[in-house]
Amino acid sequence: MSNMRDALGLRAVWKEFAESEYEFEPATGTLWGYMRQRGNPCFNLALLKEIRAVGNELTANSGHIEFEGAMHKVNTYVAGSHVPRVFNLGGDLALFLLLIRSRDRDALSHYARMCIDNIHAQIQHYQCPTLTTVSLVQGDALGGGFEMALCSDVIVAEESALLGLPEILFNLFPGMGAYSLLARRASPRVAEELILSGKLLSAAKLHEMGIVDVLAKDGDGEAAVQEWIAKNARRRSGFQGVMRLRQHVNPITRAELDAVADTWVDCALRLEDRDMRMMGRVVRAQMERMEAAAAAATPAPLPAAGIAMAAG
């Protein structure tokens, strides 16, 4: 697929990192960012730094990037994943266990702040008023993965994708913006119901609820994004204006996100042994799933016992 795009001159690689890669489509001004973690497809520290580096570049250049020797305006920034059947499984649970057991509040807070750096920058459109953000969810988006999707102006999700906030199953809650984002997209009641139930919902169900904006058939996610971009090209300015109104009417401030993260750290440090044993089982389920997928070259479905696969 990528080689075909390159041959047609539709898009080409802009930057490659260890945990992510970015392609640019000059004709539409679309920057496609794909997560491609080498290990567990969660928000590890390296991935967080890579996403932030790209965001910083967009901010520094007022929504432009240097591509093939010239500066190009980015109209749309699409966040996706090249990990089959996974968008992102959320927080780095193995790291959380290590830091909780060592009572390292500073390191937990640092991780939370790195997540919020990315979330708040995306909510603010990287300080670029003419930039539209899209999340392309072609697989499971759990915990922090769901939070990342919710940060975008538009969520495009394929039918088989599961999205949810399962942290309550090991006595935590998603601490990097889920409540704030869901309360504004739906309502505080819906936010609390999704967080406290720990349920994973299909993209189709979330589309019915108005949380997923565009529902695509499996395998058609990228085409659905391209169709949305083309359909909205003539009203881009008006759409972007409405997205700014979201922030004027229901602002999500950095202070709010920091306060939520502080509460999350407090809650994490109160976890008991049974909670951490559950978190450990989830980590093992995640790793077993990815090892089986690598061995078979075809991802295995989510195991029923390991369905709580993320922490924001």
Order of alpha helices (4+ residues) and beta strands (2+ residues): alpha-beta-beta-beta-alpha-beta-beta-beta-beta-alpha-alpha-beta-beta-alpha-beta-beta-alpha-alpha-beta-alpha-beta-alpha-alpha-alpha-alpha
